[in-house]
Amino acid sequence: MVLRTLVAVLLLIGAGLAASAIMVSAGQAVVVTQFGNPVRVLTQPGLAWKVPTPVQGTIPVDLRLRTTSTGLQDVGTRDGLRILVQAYIAWQVPGDADHVRQFVRAVRNDPDEAARQLRGFVGSALQVTASSFDLADLVNTDPAKVRLDAFETRLRAQVEQQILATYGVAVRHVGIERLSLPESTLGATVGRMRSERETVAAQRTAEGLRAAAQIRSEAARDNRIVVAGARTEAAEIEAKSRRESAAIVSHAYQADPELYTALRSLDTLGTVIGPNTRLILRTDAAPFNMLIQGPNTAGAPK
């Protein structure tokens, strides 16, 4: 009888211990409630204890990172055009007691309800953020002009503090998941891109024409410089040859004046008289007197 009583007591003690034990897993917090009211929050993984049910109960809270997408939102840009934007938000409940309690109170520890409210919250912030940007800041053929990073930064600044204060949820990242254009905006965007391309093409054509004109001008200048240099060199060569010719003539005349005079007279005859030339001239005048008198008497008067 005593043994049965002891066994029963041990079983009751074991059942009480089992009902009082709390196992806190990694990535999880446990809210301990007393008659439905939160009394403490366990955030450290491991074994903890509580008063057995029904006095105290537990609410496990998932602290892992979650992502929520807003779906496509039709919003207006600063320049009055419409765009379709889909954003996502990465969020989680911080592992501190205050925010865990706030999350449980705000959405009754329902992650799906939290995601639904966050979608509406971020969707409203998208409209406010888009109104601070032109369409060209988000859709542009020039990657350097696209400001999606600034858009995401502005969107996160719009929602981060308010979500933390309202739901006890920390925003880890906000990003643009998808961006498209409705038909009306698409036509305006294509027209703007065409205009930008035509402007770039006109600028490059003008640059090409300026470069071609500069090349032609430089080629003409170089040609004039080369021609002028060649003419100068030719004039110098001609002057040098004339000086050398005059020196040769002077040297030949000084060596034998009579022979020089005779040879010059013969050169003159060869220049003036051709195969079919007939002349009636005085023979006592140079250079034709050479034909009668000979080289030795050509210079003396007849």
ABEGO torsion letter per residue (X at the ends): XAAAAAAAAAAAAAAAAAAABBBBBBGBBBBBBBGGBBABBBABBEBBBBBBOAABBBBBBBABBBBBBAEBBBBBBAAGBBBBBBBBBBBBBBABAAAAAAAAAAAGGBAAAAAAAAAAAAAAAAAAAAAABBAAAABBABAAABAAAAAAAAAAAAAAAAAAAAAGBBBABBBBABBBBBAAAAAAAAAAAAAAAAAAAAAAAAAAAAAAAAAAAAAAAAAAAAAAAAAAAAAAAAAAAAAAAAAAAAAAAAABAAAAAAAAAAAAAAAABBAABBBBBBAABOAAAAAAAEAAAAABBX
